[in-house]
Amino acid sequence: MTRFHADAAQGSDPSATSDDRSEGVTLSDCRADFPFAEALLLCPGAASHAGHPGLPGKLRGALGAELRPGASAPALAGEPCPWLPPCALDVMWRPRGDLRPGFPIPLPWVIAVDAADDDLLVTLRLFGDAADYLPEATEAMTRGLARGLSGIGPLSVADRRFRRANALPPLPAQTRILLDFITPLVLRHDQTAHADPSAMLRSLLHRVEGLLWWSGRSISAEIPSLSTSIAEIDSHWLGEQAEEWARYSAPQRQAIAMQGVTGRLLLSGPTLSRLADLIGVGSVTHAGGRTAYGQGRFVVEGWE
């Protein structure tokens, strides 16, 4: 029984739930069993678009537009979908409320883009029970690309592949890890972007905790000790670069300013080995804010 069927069987709205019905697990358990599915779409001759930080947001908009015709009327109005299982627009777009006060449950998907020689590779990744919607979401993304992206135009899909994963490889124990942020990390404090790089680990911890809701699991019992470990980590940027761009919001009918930072982030400290599984999971979930727009994507560049 998926999270969606369980909620319907109990007559409850998922937005009203917390982790009280979730199975308690450790962060190490999650790294070894973190189910997700992804689709890879290859667009020939479009590699030149891969480097723009606004491209994932354009893809997000195209995906949402193509999911709307197959959605229920309540879902189109931003209300819970009454269907069983609910429509894809409900699962992928509707806010689910807070896991606990001040910590919203994140949307269960991310978009990533890469240049593959002269071609553009688009990755759509769904987590937990939401992974069941990958075929429908991929069809919608394919239609959206063919219909055209704002400022880019139509993109054909020459090849398309699906794959599922349930585990992530472990990082060896270490005291230093170097992360390379491929898309801007969006962190804000007192209206200053990326003011505190150590906030990346704190936000990642709560993001992973929230994404586990989608597979009916919880690491809430470990949050206090993991937060203590994070507090002992030193972090600083190596050659960071501030990024600014704008995305167009169709509902608001205006351009919205976006900002973040790319570059390499060095993490060090005696408790870092306790956080290796968190960082490993974060390499597929992204970190920070605006992850639904493709931001906060990083790779582990090295460790010692």
N, C-alpha and C positions, 0 to 999 in steps of 0.2 A: 504494500500500500504506500503510495507516494504521499508527500506532504500535502498535495492538493486534495487527494481522495480522503485523507484523514481529516482535514479541515471540514470538508463537506459532510462527512459522516457524522461529525460532532456538531454540525450546524453552526460552525463558527467562522468568522472572517479571519484569515491569516494575519491581518494587520493588528488584530487584537491579541495575538499570542506572543509569548516570550519563549525562553528556552526551557520552561518548566516541563514541557513534554518531550524534551530532547534527551538523547542518550549522552551521558557524560563520558568524554574521551580526553586523552592527553594530546598535546601538540604533536608529539612524536607519532601517535596513532594517526593523526590527520595527514601528516606527510606521507605515511605509508599507505593510506587509504583516503585519497582526496579525489573523488570521481568528478570528471568533467568530460565534455565532448566538444570537438571543434571541427569546423569546416574550413577548408583552404580553397580559395577561389583565385585562379590565375587569369589576369587581364593582360593580354599581349600589348607590348609597346607603350605601356603606361608607367614605366618605372620613374619617370621624371616627377611624378606627383607624390612619391613615397615620402619625401623629406619634409613636407609641409605639415606642421602640427595641427592644422585645421582639417586635414583630410579625414581622420576617423570621425570627426563630428559630422561631416558631410555624409559619410556612410551611415552613421546613426540616423540622420534625418531621412535618408532614402529608405532605410529599413523600416522605420516607424510608419512612413507613408504607405508602404506596401502591405503592412500588417493591418492597417485600419479597415480595408474592405471586408476582411474576414472576421472582424471582431463583433462582439455583442454590443447592443445599444448601451447597456450600462458601462461597459468597458470604454466605449468611445467617450462617455461622459466622465470618465475618471473614477467610476464606482466599481465595486467588486463584480466580477463576471459571474452570473448565476449558472453557467454551463458546467458540466462535469465530464471531462476535465475542463478548466477554464480556457478561454482563448489565449493565443500567444501574446496579444497586445497586453492583456491583463498581467500575465506572468512577467513579461519583460519590461513593462513600463510603469505599472501602478506601484506607488510607494506602499510598503508593508507595515509601516509604523516603526516603533522603537523596540529594539531588543530589550532595552531598559532605558530609563529616562536619559535623553541626550545622546543615545547611540542608535541611530536608525539602521534598520536592516538594509544592506546594500542590494542594488539590482544584481541579478545573478548572471551577468555576462560582461564581456569586454570585446573590443575590436582592436586588432593590431594590423599594421601594414608594413611591408618590406619590399625593397627592390630585389628582384630576382633576374639578374642580367638586365635585359631591356624591358622586362615585364614587371607588373605590379602584383604582389601576392597579398591578398586580403584574408585575414584569419578572424573568424567569428567563433568565440569560445563561450560555452554555457556550463554552469556549475550545478552540481547536485541534481535534484529532481527536475530542474529546468532543462537539463540536457535532453530530455525526451522531446523537447520542442525544436531541436536543432534542424531536422529536415524541413519543417515549415518555415523556420527563420531563414534558412539558406535559400529556399525558393524565393522568399520575399527579397532577400539581398540580391539575388541574381536578377530579378525583375527591376529592382531599383537601379542597379548598375546599367542595365540596358536602357532604362528610361532616361538616365543621365543625372550627373551630379552638378550642383550649382557651380558655375565658373569652370567646369571641366568638360561637361557633355557626356554622351553615352560611352560606356565601357563594356566591351564584350567579355564573356567568360569562356576561355578556350579550354580550361580544365578545372575539375572540381573534385575534391577528395574529402572523405569523412574519416575521423579517427576518434577513438575513445581512450581514456587513460584513467587508471585508478590509483596510481602511485607516482611519486616523484623521487628521483634519486637523492640519497642523503648527501649532505655536505660533510666532509671530514671535520673533526674537531679542530678549532683554530682560535686565534686571538686577534686576527686582523682579516677583514673581508673588504674587497674593493668592488663597488657596484657601479655600473655604467648606465645612466638613465638615458634611454633612447628617445623617449618622448618626455615632455616637460613634467616634472614633479610639481604638483600644485599644493602648496602648504601656505596657510595664511595665519598671521598673528598680528593683532593691532594694525590691520590693513596693510601689512608689509608681506609681500610674497616671499616664500622660502626663507623666513627669518631664522628658523631654528631647525637645522637638519635632523636633530635628534627626534623631532616630532614625527619623522617618517616612520620610525619603528613603532611608536605609540599608535599612530593612525593605522598602520598595517596590522597590528595585533587586533584592533577592534574591527577592522575590515574582514580579516580571516574569521574572527569569531562570528560576525554577522553572516558571512557566506555559508558557514556550517549550518546555519538555520535551514538552508535549502535542502539539506540532506538529513535533517532531524537529529543533529548532533550538537554538542556544546563543550567548550573548553572553559566555561565560566569559573570552574573551581581552580584553574591554573592562572587566571588573570592576575590576581594579586602578586604571586611570586614572579611571573613573567614581567610584570610592570616594574618590579624591583630590579630585575636583571637589566631591563632597558635603561633604567635610571643610572646604571653604572657604566654605560657605554659612552665612549668618546666618539664624536663624529664631526667631520669637516669636509668641505668641498675641495676638490682638486681641479682647478681650471673650469669652474662653473660658468654657464652662459645664460643670462636672463633671456626669456623668450616672451614675445608679445604678439598676439594675433587677435582676430575677431571671428566670431561665429554668428551666423544669422539664425535668429529664433523665429520660426514661422508663427507660433502662437502669439508672441509679443510683437511680431512684425518690425523687428529692429535688430541691428547688429549689437552683439554683446562682447565687451572686451574680455580677453582671456590672457592669463600670464602664468608663468612657471619658470622652472630652471632645468636645463640639461647639464650633463657633465658627470664626472666621476665622484662618488661619495665614499670616503674611507671610514669604515667602522672599526673600532678597536676596543679591547677591554677584556678583563678576565672572565666575564660572564657571557661573552659572545657565543661560546660553544652551546650554551643553553638556547640560543636564539637561531641557530643554524636552520632548524626545521621551519621556523617562521619565515626566514629569508627565502628558503627553497620554495615554499608555497607561494610567497609573494611574487616570485618570478613568473608565475602564470596568472595571478590575480590582479597585478599592478598594485600601486601604492598611492597614498595621498588622495586628493580630491579629483573630481572630474574624470574618474576612471571610465564612466560610460561614454566619454568622448575620446577614449584611447590614451588618456594621459597617465603618467606614473609608471610607464613600462620600463623595466630594467633587466639587465643580465648580470650575473655574477662573473666579474672579469678575472678575479684571482683571490687567493687566500693564503694565509700562512699561520 
